[in-house]
Amino acid sequence: MTVFAAADTPLRARAVCEAIDLETAPNTVNNVRLKLKRLVERGVLVEPEQGLFTQPRP
């Protein structure tokens, strides 16, 4: 979540992988994307556009 706290704009799954030092192989990016989508479903993150993720702003 610190990745999103430090970001000024919404992030894509690939950018999240790069920020947390994961490899950017397609399987890894897809797994991170699925986890981000689950966080959207739980209300932890929002997806303002398809593929872009950010924290909800008050």
Secondary structure, 3 states (H helix, E strand, C coil): CHHHHHCCCCECHHHHHHHCCCCCCHHHHHHHHHHHHHHHHCCCCEEEECCEEECCCC
